[in-house]
Amino acid sequence: MARRYSRKKNKTSIGTVLGAGALGLLSLAMVTGFVWMWLRTDHIVTVEGTNCPAGRATSATVVIFDATDQLSPTTLSDLKNQFRDIVGGVEKGGYLRVVSLSGKPGDIPLMFDACNPGDGSDIDNWTGNSEMARKKWKKAFEEPLDKLPDVIANGTGATRSPIMAAIQKVKLTVFDGEIGAGRPSRLFVASDMIEHTELYSQYKTGPDYEKYAGSLAAKEYRTALGGVDVSLLYVERPNRKFESLAHVEFWKQWVERQDGNFVNVIRLAGLNMAGAEQ
């Protein structure tokens, strides 16, 4: 009897060991699966309101719209296309701010302020909801931005055009601020680029850099643009007293003397009669 009991006990022990081993393998497989899914899931924590990563944005892009003068339908159409390309170049987690140029130096009303939350194209449907992410992107990023160029079409009729002060304000508050410091920085200025303030006016001096260098504006609006890529979306005005090429060269020189990187100038299509000369 003792011998038979021993065999039954051994069989039970083997079954228990095999069952425990199978359960262990199953548990290991489940844990491995959870780890695999966790690694593939987007765990970026964002700041409510801006959709920016909690650990700061990956880059900073600013667009300055010169809203002081009216734009022709042709120029506005081209500006929309260029603006769409700029927005498309802001990667997921990248910060975008859009401001307008008023007639008061340093006053740049905010038009848009948020990070790109991503359109869901990089989300695996096994581990996330790409459709939900796309809806969030359209509501928070794409749709508001589509409407912005139309807002500036008619201009504000301001008597001053303080472009340098606007660039200075952007540098100090965005590129040197918490969001942009130490991040790739891009600045786009959509304007006829005619600087016109009490301290310095290109309507009077033209694009003569030496005359600018001798003005009070050179000291007041001196701006360290190191690390900033600058591009111009140049609005054409007819009957100006100076050539566009010389004017663009002035701004290239201005950016580079502030240690910025002058990337390019895009001359927008069409002629714009408002503000042509003063």
Secondary structure, DSSP 8 states (H G I E B T S, - for coil): -HHHHHHHHHHHHHHHHHHHHHHHHHHHHHHHHHHHHHHHS----B-TTT--BTT--S-EEEEEEE-SS---HHHHHHHHHHHHHHHHTS-TT-EEEEEEE-SSTT---EEEEEE----STT--TTTS-HHHHHHHHIIIIIHHHHTHHHHTTT----S-B-HHHHHHHHIIIIISSTTTTTS-EEEEEEE----B-SS-BHHHH-S-HHHHHTSHHHHHT----TTEEEEEEE---TT-SS-HHHHHHHHHHHHHHTT-EEEEEEE-SS---TTS--
